[in-house]
Amino acid sequence: MFFDPRGGSVSDEQTRGAFVYGGGFDVPMSKHFLLRAQYRGFVYKTPDFEMTSLKVDKYTHSAVPSAGLVFTF
């Protein structure tokens, strides 16, 4: 994960390794159209930007669900 804060007292970017997982499925609606649902999760160490006031030394989780319409040729 790449963290790039805007404004405030933090001016440096920070990079953290992340464990990424996910899955999804397609539901056929007709010969050429599908409904797609998917989920992606990220587990990573909370950024601290080298500031002791932000240092919690814990891991966090971000979820990214999505859905869409797929057209096939």
DAHU-V75552 format. One record per run of one state. SS is the DSSP state (a for helix, b for strand, c for the rest). FROM is the first residue (numbers start at 1). LEN is the number of residues. If there is no record, write none. Layout:
((SS | FROM | LEN) (SS | FROM | LEN))
This chain:
((c | 1 | 1) (b | 2 | 2) (c | 4 | 10) (b | 14 | 2) (c | 16 | 2) (b | 18 | 11) (c | 29 | 4) (b | 33 | 13) (c | 46 | 6) (a | 52 | 3) (c | 55 | 4) (b | 59 | 13) (c | 72 | 2))
